Amino acid sequence: MGNNDTSYYLTTTLKALEAAYRVNQDLVVATHLSQAMDALHRMAHQSDKSARSSHQTANDPYEMDEYNSAV
């Protein structure tokens, strides 16, 4: 499954859970829906982060990155 497929399924699932959360009247169910949405948001973030790192070119060992606190 490619990254585009993963993104599509994550987005579709999140939209369905968010819609269920909006119309839900049960606090216990809302808690479970909220936890599921949080897990999917984290998964989407990790998927996006790994896709970006796999598309990056080889790093120059002498190049400073933007997170270097010495700069």
DORO-747471 format. One record per atom (N, C-alpha, C, O): residue number from 1; residue in three letters; chain; atom name; x, y, z. Coordinates in steps of 0.1 Angstrom, whole numbers, m for minus. Atoms other than C-alpha are relative to their C-alpha. Layout:
<torbas>
torba seq->NUM, type->ALA, mol->A, atom->CA, east->X, north->Y, up->Z .
...
</torbas>
This chain:
<torbas>
torba seq->1, type->MET, mol->A, atom->N, east->8, north->m12, up->0 .
torba seq->1, type->MET, mol->A, atom->CA, east->0, north->0, up->0 .
torba seq->1, type->MET, mol->A, atom->C, east->9, north->12, up->0 .
torba seq->1, type->MET, mol->A, atom->O, east->17, north->14, up->9 .
torba seq->2, type->GLY, mol->A, atom->N, east->m8, north->m12, up->1 .
torba seq->2, type->GLY, mol->A, atom->CA, east->15, north->33, up->m11 .
torba seq->2, type->GLY, mol->A, atom->C, east->m4, north->11, up->10 .
torba seq->2, type->GLY, mol->A, atom->O, east->m14, north->10, up->17 .
torba seq->3, type->ASN, mol->A, atom->N, east->3, north->m11, up->m9 .
torba seq->3, type->ASN, mol->A, atom->CA, east->16, north->65, up->9 .
torba seq->3, type->ASN, mol->A, atom->C, east->m13, north->7, up->m3 .
torba seq->3, type->ASN, mol->A, atom->O, east->m20, north->11, up->6 .
torba seq->4, type->ASN, mol->A, atom->N, east->12, north->m7, up->4 .
torba seq->4, type->ASN, mol->A, atom->CA, east->m12, north->80, up->m11 .
torba seq->4, type->ASN, mol->A, atom->C, east->m12, north->m8, up->5 .
torba seq->4, type->ASN, mol->A, atom->O, east->m22, north->m2, up->9 .
torba seq->5, type->ASP, mol->A, atom->N, east->11, north->9, up->m5 .
torba seq->5, type->ASP, mol->A, atom->CA, east->m34, north->50, up->m3 .
torba seq->5, type->ASP, mol->A, atom->C, east->m2, north->2, up->15 .
torba seq->5, type->ASP, mol->A, atom->O, east->m13, north->3, up->20 .
torba seq->6, type->THR, mol->A, atom->N, east->0, north->m1, up->m15 .
torba seq->6, type->THR, mol->A, atom->CA, east->m25, north->53, up->34 .
torba seq->6, type->THR, mol->A, atom->C, east->m6, north->13, up->4 .
torba seq->6, type->THR, mol->A, atom->O, east->m14, north->14, up->13 .
torba seq->7, type->SER, mol->A, atom->N, east->5, north->m13, up->m3 .
torba seq->7, type->SER, mol->A, atom->CA, east->m32, north->90, up->34 .
torba seq->7, type->SER, mol->A, atom->C, east->m15, north->0, up->m2 .
torba seq->7, type->SER, mol->A, atom->O, east->m23, north->6, up->6 .
torba seq->8, type->TYR, mol->A, atom->N, east->14, north->0, up->4 .
torba seq->8, type->TYR, mol->A, atom->CA, east->m66, north->84, up->17 .
torba seq->8, type->TYR, mol->A, atom->C, east->m8, north->m7, up->11 .
torba seq->8, type->TYR, mol->A, atom->O, east->m18, north->m2, up->16 .
torba seq->9, type->TYR, mol->A, atom->N, east->7, north->8, up->m10 .
torba seq->9, type->TYR, mol->A, atom->CA, east->m76, north->57, up->42 .
torba seq->9, type->TYR, mol->A, atom->C, east->0, north->7, up->14 .
torba seq->9, type->TYR, mol->A, atom->O, east->m10, north->6, up->21 .
torba seq->10, type->LEU, mol->A, atom->N, east->0, north->m7, up->m12 .
torba seq->10, type->LEU, mol->A, atom->CA, east->m65, north->77, up->72 .
torba seq->10, type->LEU, mol->A, atom->C, east->m9, north->12, up->0 .
torba seq->10, type->LEU, mol->A, atom->O, east->m16, north->14, up->10 .
torba seq->11, type->THR, mol->A, atom->N, east->8, north->m11, up->0 .
torba seq->11, type->THR, mol->A, atom->CA, east->m83, north->108, up->61 .
torba seq->11, type->THR, mol->A, atom->C, east->m15, north->m4, up->0 .
torba seq->11, type->THR, mol->A, atom->O, east->m23, north->2, up->7 .
torba seq->12, type->THR, mol->A, atom->N, east->14, north->5, up->0 .
torba seq->12, type->THR, mol->A, atom->CA, east->m115, north->89, up->53 .
torba seq->12, type->THR, mol->A, atom->C, east->m5, north->m5, up->14 .
torba seq->12, type->THR, mol->A, atom->O, east->m16, north->m3, up->18 .
torba seq->13, type->THR, mol->A, atom->N, east->3, north->5, up->m14 .
torba seq->13, type->THR, mol->A, atom->CA, east->m114, north->71, up->87 .
torba seq->13, type->THR, mol->A, atom->C, east->m2, north->11, up->10 .
torba seq->13, type->THR, mol->A, atom->O, east->m11, north->11, up->18 .
torba seq->14, type->LEU, mol->A, atom->N, east->1, north->m11, up->m10 .
torba seq->14, type->LEU, mol->A, atom->CA, east->m108, north->103, up->106 .
torba seq->14, type->LEU, mol->A, atom->C, east->m13, north->8, up->m3 .
torba seq->14, type->LEU, mol->A, atom->O, east->m19, north->12, up->7 .
torba seq->15, type->LYS, mol->A, atom->N, east->12, north->m8, up->3 .
torba seq->15, type->LYS, mol->A, atom->CA, east->m137, north->121, up->88 .
torba seq->15, type->LYS, mol->A, atom->C, east->m12, north->m8, up->6 .
torba seq->15, type->LYS, mol->A, atom->O, east->m21, north->m2, up->11 .
torba seq->16, type->ALA, mol->A, atom->N, east->11, north->8, up->m5 .
torba seq->16, type->ALA, mol->A, atom->CA, east->m160, north->92, up->97 .
torba seq->16, type->ALA, mol->A, atom->C, east->m1, north->0, up->15 .
torba seq->16, type->ALA, mol->A, atom->O, east->m11, north->1, up->21 .
torba seq->17, type->LEU, mol->A, atom->N, east->0, north->m1, up->m14 .
torba seq->17, type->LEU, mol->A, atom->CA, east->m149, north->92, up->133 .
torba seq->17, type->LEU, mol->A, atom->C, east->m4, north->13, up->6 .
torba seq->17, type->LEU, mol->A, atom->O, east->m11, north->14, up->16 .
torba seq->18, type->GLU, mol->A, atom->N, east->3, north->m13, up->m4 .
torba seq->18, type->GLU, mol->A, atom->CA, east->m152, north->129, up->136 .
torba seq->18, type->GLU, mol->A, atom->C, east->m15, north->3, up->m1 .
torba seq->18, type->GLU, mol->A, atom->O, east->m22, north->9, up->7 .
torba seq->19, type->ALA, mol->A, atom->N, east->15, north->m2, up->2 .
torba seq->19, type->ALA, mol->A, atom->CA, east->m188, north->128, up->122 .
torba seq->19, type->ALA, mol->A, atom->C, east->m7, north->m8, up->11 .
torba seq->19, type->ALA, mol->A, atom->O, east->m17, north->m3, up->17 .
torba seq->20, type->ALA, mol->A, atom->N, east->7, north->8, up->m11 .
torba seq->20, type->ALA, mol->A, atom->CA, east->m197, north->100, up->147 .
torba seq->20, type->ALA, mol->A, atom->C, east->2, north->7, up->13 .
torba seq->20, type->ALA, mol->A, atom->O, east->m7, north->7, up->22 .
torba seq->21, type->TYR, mol->A, atom->N, east->m3, north->m7, up->m12 .
torba seq->21, type->TYR, mol->A, atom->CA, east->m181, north->120, up->175 .
torba seq->21, type->TYR, mol->A, atom->C, east->m10, north->12, up->2 .
torba seq->21, type->TYR, mol->A, atom->O, east->m15, north->15, up->13 .
torba seq->22, type->ARG, mol->A, atom->N, east->9, north->m12, up->0 .
torba seq->22, type->ARG, mol->A, atom->CA, east->m203, north->151, up->166 .
torba seq->22, type->ARG, mol->A, atom->C, east->m14, north->m4, up->4 .
torba seq->22, type->ARG, mol->A, atom->O, east->m21, north->3, up->11 .
torba seq->23, type->VAL, mol->A, atom->N, east->14, north->4, up->m2 .
torba seq->23, type->VAL, mol->A, atom->CA, east->m236, north->132, up->167 .
torba seq->23, type->VAL, mol->A, atom->C, east->m2, north->m9, up->13 .
torba seq->23, type->VAL, mol->A, atom->O, east->m13, north->m12, up->16 .
torba seq->24, type->ASN, mol->A, atom->N, east->1, north->10, up->m12 .
torba seq->24, type->ASN, mol->A, atom->CA, east->m227, north->109, up->197 .
torba seq->24, type->ASN, mol->A, atom->C, east->m6, north->7, up->12 .
torba seq->24, type->ASN, mol->A, atom->O, east->m3, north->19, up->15 .
torba seq->25, type->GLN, mol->A, atom->N, east->6, north->m5, up->m12 .
torba seq->25, type->GLN, mol->A, atom->CA, east->m246, north->113, up->229 .
torba seq->25, type->GLN, mol->A, atom->C, east->5, north->m7, up->13 .
torba seq->25, type->GLN, mol->A, atom->O, east->2, north->m3, up->24 .
torba seq->26, type->ASP, mol->A, atom->N, east->m5, north->9, up->m10 .
torba seq->26, type->ASP, mol->A, atom->CA, east->m228, north->87, up->250 .
torba seq->26, type->ASP, mol->A, atom->C, east->14, north->4, up->4 .
torba seq->26, type->ASP, mol->A, atom->O, east->23, north->4, up->m5 .
torba seq->27, type->LEU, mol->A, atom->N, east->m13, north->m4, up->m5 .
torba seq->27, type->LEU, mol->A, atom->CA, east->m198, north->99, up->271 .
torba seq->27, type->LEU, mol->A, atom->C, east->11, north->m11, up->m2 .
torba seq->27, type->LEU, mol->A, atom->O, east->22, north->m8, up->m6 .
torba seq->28, type->VAL, mol->A, atom->N, east->m9, north->12, up->1 .
torba seq->28, type->VAL, mol->A, atom->CA, east->m182, north->64, up->271 .
torba seq->28, type->VAL, mol->A, atom->C, east->4, north->m2, up->m14 .
torba seq->28, type->VAL, mol->A, atom->O, east->16, north->m3, up->m17 .
torba seq->29, type->VAL, mol->A, atom->N, east->m3, north->2, up->14 .
torba seq->29, type->VAL, mol->A, atom->CA, east->m184, north->61, up->234 .
torba seq->29, type->VAL, mol->A, atom->C, east->8, north->12, up->m5 .
torba seq->29, type->VAL, mol->A, atom->O, east->17, north->10, up->m13 .
torba seq->30, type->ALA, mol->A, atom->N, east->m8, north->m12, up->4 .
torba seq->30, type->ALA, mol->A, atom->CA, east->m171, north->97, up->229 .
torba seq->30, type->ALA, mol->A, atom->C, east->14, north->m2, up->4 .
torba seq->30, type->ALA, mol->A, atom->O, east->23, north->3, up->m3 .
torba seq->31, type->THR, mol->A, atom->N, east->m13, north->2, up->m5 .
torba seq->31, type->THR, mol->A, atom->CA, east->m141, north->88, up->250 .
torba seq->31, type->THR, mol->A, atom->C, east->8, north->m10, up->m10 .
torba seq->31, type->THR, mol->A, atom->O, east->19, north->m7, up->m13 .
torba seq->32, type->HIS, mol->A, atom->N, east->m7, north->9, up->9 .
torba seq->32, type->HIS, mol->A, atom->CA, east->m133, north->58, up->227 .
torba seq->32, type->HIS, mol->A, atom->C, east->2, north->6, up->m14 .
torba seq->32, type->HIS, mol->A, atom->O, east->12, north->4, up->m20 .
torba seq->33, type->LEU, mol->A, atom->N, east->m2, north->m6, up->13 .
torba seq->33, type->LEU, mol->A, atom->CA, east->m139, north->78, up->196 .
torba seq->33, type->LEU, mol->A, atom->C, east->11, north->10, up->0 .
torba seq->33, type->LEU, mol->A, atom->O, east->19, north->11, up->m9 .
torba seq->34, type->SER, mol->A, atom->N, east->m11, north->m9, up->m1 .
torba seq->34, type->SER, mol->A, atom->CA, east->m116, north->105, up->208 .
torba seq->34, type->SER, mol->A, atom->C, east->14, north->m6, up->1 .
torba seq->34, type->SER, mol->A, atom->O, east->23, north->m1, up->m6 .
torba seq->35, type->GLN, mol->A, atom->N, east->m12, north->8, up->0 .
torba seq->35, type->GLN, mol->A, atom->CA, east->m89, north->80, up->216 .
torba seq->35, type->GLN, mol->A, atom->C, east->4, north->m5, up->m14 .
torba seq->35, type->GLN, mol->A, atom->O, east->16, north->m5, up->m18 .
torba seq->36, type->ALA, mol->A, atom->N, east->m3, north->6, up->14 .
torba seq->36, type->ALA, mol->A, atom->CA, east->m92, north->64, up->181 .
torba seq->36, type->ALA, mol->A, atom->C, east->4, north->12, up->m9 .
torba seq->36, type->ALA, mol->A, atom->O, east->13, north->10, up->m17 .
torba seq->37, type->MET, mol->A, atom->N, east->m3, north->m12, up->8 .
torba seq->37, type->MET, mol->A, atom->CA, east->m91, north->99, up->165 .
torba seq->37, type->MET, mol->A, atom->C, east->15, north->4, up->3 .
torba seq->37, type->MET, mol->A, atom->O, east->22, north->7, up->m6 .
torba seq->38, type->ASP, mol->A, atom->N, east->m13, north->m4, up->m4 .
torba seq->38, type->ASP, mol->A, atom->CA, east->m60, north->108, up->185 .
torba seq->38, type->ASP, mol->A, atom->C, east->11, north->m10, up->m6 .
torba seq->38, type->ASP, mol->A, atom->O, east->21, north->m6, up->m11 .
torba seq->39, type->ALA, mol->A, atom->N, east->m10, north->10, up->5 .
torba seq->39, type->ALA, mol->A, atom->CA, east->m42, north->75, up->175 .
torba seq->39, type->ALA, mol->A, atom->C, east->1, north->2, up->m15 .
torba seq->39, type->ALA, mol->A, atom->O, east->12, north->0, up->m21 .
torba seq->40, type->LEU, mol->A, atom->N, east->m1, north->m2, up->15 .
torba seq->40, type->LEU, mol->A, atom->CA, east->m51, north->81, up->138 .
torba seq->40, type->LEU, mol->A, atom->C, east->8, north->12, up->m4 .
torba seq->40, type->LEU, mol->A, atom->O, east->15, north->13, up->m14 .
torba seq->41, type->HIS, mol->A, atom->N, east->m8, north->m13, up->3 .
torba seq->41, type->HIS, mol->A, atom->CA, east->m38, north->117, up->139 .
torba seq->41, type->HIS, mol->A, atom->C, east->15, north->m3, up->2 .
torba seq->41, type->HIS, mol->A, atom->O, east->23, north->2, up->m6 .
torba seq->42, type->ARG, mol->A, atom->N, east->m15, north->3, up->m3 .
torba seq->42, type->ARG, mol->A, atom->CA, east->m5, north->104, up->154 .
torba seq->42, type->ARG, mol->A, atom->C, east->5, north->m9, up->m11 .
torba seq->42, type->ARG, mol->A, atom->O, east->16, north->m7, up->m16 .
torba seq->43, type->MET, mol->A, atom->N, east->m5, north->8, up->11 .
torba seq->43, type->MET, mol->A, atom->CA, east->m3, north->77, up->127 .
torba seq->43, type->MET, mol->A, atom->C, east->1, north->8, up->m13 .
torba seq->43, type->MET, mol->A, atom->O, east->11, north->5, up->m20 .
torba seq->44, type->ALA, mol->A, atom->N, east->m1, north->m8, up->12 .
torba seq->44, type->ALA, mol->A, atom->CA, east->m10, north->102, up->100 .
torba seq->44, type->ALA, mol->A, atom->C, east->13, north->9, up->0 .
torba seq->44, type->ALA, mol->A, atom->O, east->20, north->10, up->m10 .
torba seq->45, type->HIS, mol->A, atom->N, east->m12, north->m8, up->m2 .
torba seq->45, type->HIS, mol->A, atom->CA, east->18, north->124, up->114 .
torba seq->45, type->HIS, mol->A, atom->C, east->12, north->m8, up->m2 .
torba seq->45, type->HIS, mol->A, atom->O, east->22, north->m3, up->m9 .
torba seq->46, type->GLN, mol->A, atom->N, east->m11, north->9, up->2 .
torba seq->46, type->GLN, mol->A, atom->CA, east->42, north->95, up->115 .
torba seq->46, type->GLN, mol->A, atom->C, east->2, north->m4, up->m14 .
torba seq->46, type->GLN, mol->A, atom->O, east->13, north->m4, up->m19 .
torba seq->47, type->SER, mol->A, atom->N, east->0, north->3, up->14 .
torba seq->47, type->SER, mol->A, atom->CA, east->33, north->85, up->80 .
torba seq->47, type->SER, mol->A, atom->C, east->5, north->11, up->m8 .
torba seq->47, type->SER, mol->A, atom->O, east->14, north->9, up->m17 .
torba seq->48, type->ASP, mol->A, atom->N, east->m4, north->m12, up->7 .
torba seq->48, type->ASP, mol->A, atom->CA, east->38, north->120, up->67 .
torba seq->48, type->ASP, mol->A, atom->C, east->15, north->2, up->3 .
torba seq->48, type->ASP, mol->A, atom->O, east->22, north->6, up->m7 .
torba seq->49, type->LYS, mol->A, atom->N, east->m14, north->m2, up->m4 .
torba seq->49, type->LYS, mol->A, atom->CA, east->71, north->123, up->86 .
torba seq->49, type->LYS, mol->A, atom->C, east->9, north->m10, up->m7 .
torba seq->49, type->LYS, mol->A, atom->O, east->20, north->m6, up->m12 .
torba seq->50, type->SER, mol->A, atom->N, east->m8, north->10, up->7 .
torba seq->50, type->SER, mol->A, atom->CA, east->85, north->90, up->72 .
torba seq->50, type->SER, mol->A, atom->C, east->0, north->2, up->m15 .
torba seq->50, type->SER, mol->A, atom->O, east->10, north->m1, up->m21 .
torba seq->51, type->ALA, mol->A, atom->N, east->0, north->m3, up->14 .
torba seq->51, type->ALA, mol->A, atom->CA, east->74, north->99, up->37 .
torba seq->51, type->ALA, mol->A, atom->C, east->10, north->11, up->m4 .
torba seq->51, type->ALA, mol->A, atom->O, east->17, north->10, up->m14 .
torba seq->52, type->ARG, mol->A, atom->N, east->m9, north->m11, up->2 .
torba seq->52, type->ARG, mol->A, atom->CA, east->93, north->132, up->39 .
torba seq->52, type->ARG, mol->A, atom->C, east->14, north->m4, up->1 .
torba seq->52, type->ARG, mol->A, atom->O, east->23, north->0, up->m7 .
torba seq->53, type->SER, mol->A, atom->N, east->m13, north->4, up->m3 .
torba seq->53, type->SER, mol->A, atom->CA, east->124, north->116, up->53 .
torba seq->53, type->SER, mol->A, atom->C, east->5, north->m10, up->m11 .
torba seq->53, type->SER, mol->A, atom->O, east->17, north->m10, up->m14 .
torba seq->54, type->SER, mol->A, atom->N, east->m4, north->9, up->10 .
torba seq->54, type->SER, mol->A, atom->CA, east->124, north->89, up->26 .
torba seq->54, type->SER, mol->A, atom->C, east->3, north->7, up->m13 .
torba seq->54, type->SER, mol->A, atom->O, east->10, north->2, up->m22 .
torba seq->55, type->HIS, mol->A, atom->N, east->m2, north->m7, up->13 .
torba seq->55, type->HIS, mol->A, atom->CA, east->123, north->115, up->m2 .
torba seq->55, type->HIS, mol->A, atom->C, east->11, north->10, up->1 .
torba seq->55, type->HIS, mol->A, atom->O, east->15, north->16, up->m9 .
torba seq->56, type->GLN, mol->A, atom->N, east->m11, north->m10, up->m1 .
torba seq->56, type->GLN, mol->A, atom->CA, east->152, north->136, up->11 .
torba seq->56, type->GLN, mol->A, atom->C, east->12, north->m6, up->m6 .
torba seq->56, type->GLN, mol->A, atom->O, east->14, north->m18, up->m6 .
torba seq->57, type->THR, mol->A, atom->N, east->m12, north->4, up->6 .
torba seq->57, type->THR, mol->A, atom->CA, east->185, north->134, up->m6 .
torba seq->57, type->THR, mol->A, atom->C, east->10, north->m3, up->12 .
torba seq->57, type->THR, mol->A, atom->O, east->8, north->1, up->23 .
torba seq->58, type->ALA, mol->A, atom->N, east->m11, north->3, up->m10 .
torba seq->58, type->ALA, mol->A, atom->CA, east->217, north->122, up->12 .
torba seq->58, type->ALA, mol->A, atom->C, east->5, north->13, up->6 .
torba seq->58, type->ALA, mol->A, atom->O, east->7, north->23, up->m1 .
torba seq->59, type->ASN, mol->A, atom->N, east->m4, north->m12, up->m7 .
torba seq->59, type->ASN, mol->A, atom->CA, east->228, north->147, up->38 .
torba seq->59, type->ASN, mol->A, atom->C, east->15, north->2, up->m1 .
torba seq->59, type->ASN, mol->A, atom->O, east->23, north->m8, up->0 .
torba seq->60, type->ASP, mol->A, atom->N, east->m14, north->m3, up->m1 .
torba seq->60, type->ASP, mol->A, atom->CA, east->262, north->164, up->37 .
torba seq->60, type->ASP, mol->A, atom->C, east->4, north->0, up->14 .
torba seq->60, type->ASP, mol->A, atom->O, east->m3, north->7, up->22 .
torba seq->61, type->PRO, mol->A, atom->N, east->m4, north->1, up->m15 .
torba seq->61, type->PRO, mol->A, atom->CA, east->280, north->156, up->70 .
torba seq->61, type->PRO, mol->A, atom->C, east->4, north->13, up->5 .
torba seq->61, type->PRO, mol->A, atom->O, east->4, north->15, up->18 .
torba seq->62, type->TYR, mol->A, atom->N, east->m5, north->m13, up->m5 .
torba seq->62, type->TYR, mol->A, atom->CA, east->293, north->192, up->72 .
torba seq->62, type->TYR, mol->A, atom->C, east->m11, north->10, up->m1 .
torba seq->62, type->TYR, mol->A, atom->O, east->m9, north->22, up->3 .
torba seq->63, type->GLU, mol->A, atom->N, east->11, north->m9, up->1 .
torba seq->63, type->GLU, mol->A, atom->CA, east->259, north->208, up->65 .
torba seq->63, type->GLU, mol->A, atom->C, east->m7, north->2, up->13 .
torba seq->63, type->GLU, mol->A, atom->O, east->m10, north->m8, up->20 .
torba seq->64, type->MET, mol->A, atom->N, east->8, north->m2, up->m12 .
torba seq->64, type->MET, mol->A, atom->CA, east->241, north->224, up->94 .
torba seq->64, type->MET, mol->A, atom->C, east->m15, north->0, up->m2 .
torba seq->64, type->MET, mol->A, atom->O, east->m19, north->5, up->m12 .
torba seq->65, type->ASP, mol->A, atom->N, east->14, north->0, up->2 .
torba seq->65, type->ASP, mol->A, atom->CA, east->205, north->217, up->98 .
torba seq->65, type->ASP, mol->A, atom->C, east->m7, north->11, up->8 .
torba seq->65, type->ASP, mol->A, atom->O, east->0, north->17, up->16 .
torba seq->66, type->GLU, mol->A, atom->N, east->7, north->m11, up->m6 .
torba seq->66, type->GLU, mol->A, atom->CA, east->178, north->241, up->110 .
torba seq->66, type->GLU, mol->A, atom->C, east->m2, north->m2, up->15 .
torba seq->66, type->GLU, mol->A, atom->O, east->m5, north->7, up->22 .
torba seq->67, type->TYR, mol->A, atom->N, east->2, north->3, up->m14 .
torba seq->67, type->TYR, mol->A, atom->CA, east->176, north->224, up->144 .
torba seq->67, type->TYR, mol->A, atom->C, east->13, north->1, up->8 .
torba seq->67, type->TYR, mol->A, atom->O, east->13, north->m2, up->20 .
torba seq->68, type->ASN, mol->A, atom->N, east->m12, north->m1, up->m7 .
torba seq->68, type->ASN, mol->A, atom->CA, east->212, north->229, up->153 .
torba seq->68, type->ASN, mol->A, atom->C, east->0, north->12, up->9 .
torba seq->68, type->ASN, mol->A, atom->O, east->m1, north->23, up->4 .
torba seq->69, type->SER, mol->A, atom->N, east->1, north->m11, up->m9 .
torba seq->69, type->SER, mol->A, atom->CA, east->213, north->250, up->184 .
torba seq->69, type->SER, mol->A, atom->C, east->12, north->9, up->0 .
torba seq->69, type->SER, mol->A, atom->O, east->12, north->20, up->6 .
torba seq->70, type->ALA, mol->A, atom->N, east->m12, north->m8, up->1 .
torba seq->70, type->ALA, mol->A, atom->CA, east->248, north->262, up->177 .
torba seq->70, type->ALA, mol->A, atom->C, east->0, north->11, up->m10 .
torba seq->70, type->ALA, mol->A, atom->O, east->8, north->20, up->m11 .
torba seq->71, type->VAL, mol->A, atom->N, east->0, north->m10, up->11 .
torba seq->71, type->VAL, mol->A, atom->CA, east->238, north->282, up->147 .
torba seq->71, type->VAL, mol->A, atom->C, east->m8, north->12, up->4 .
torba seq->71, type->VAL, mol->A, atom->O, east->m9, north->22, up->m4 .
</torbas>
